[in-house]
């Protein structure tokens, strides 16, 4: 598999207490059409933005579509995903509890499930994803994410 299909970038130093890394995924469909991806248990929240068609996830022996933009909470059991087209996504991996200052609900509420990011970041999310889709390089995408999260951090309350 070509190395450029997955690229990892560190966030701006101002965000490193909250965000561990950004991961940019771009797998052509010919490589993903016969693959299932397993997401292993994790104590860190992830923000997942599908820039193309969302994948499917296995839920009670059926395949269900994943929300285009979602936030996964703590994951205590493996989850299996199946791409349905070219896999183009951005993942923001938060540090332990790093997401909490950005959300208005306890992180424990989304253990082993997902929150719709449209309810977390309102209308700003569509603008961010449109920019990510247009960005030509990984560094441009990382810069957009840095600006987005620095702006969001200025808007939210301090964590108790």
Secondary structure, 3 states (H helix, E strand, C coil): CCHHHEEEECCCHHHCCCEEEEEEEEECHHHHCCCEEEECCECCCEEEEECCCCCEEEECCEEEECCCEEEECCECCCEEEECCCCEEEEEEEECCCCCHHHCCCCHHHHCCCEEEHHHHHCCHHHHHHHHHHHCCCHHHHHHHHHHHHHHHHHHCCCCC
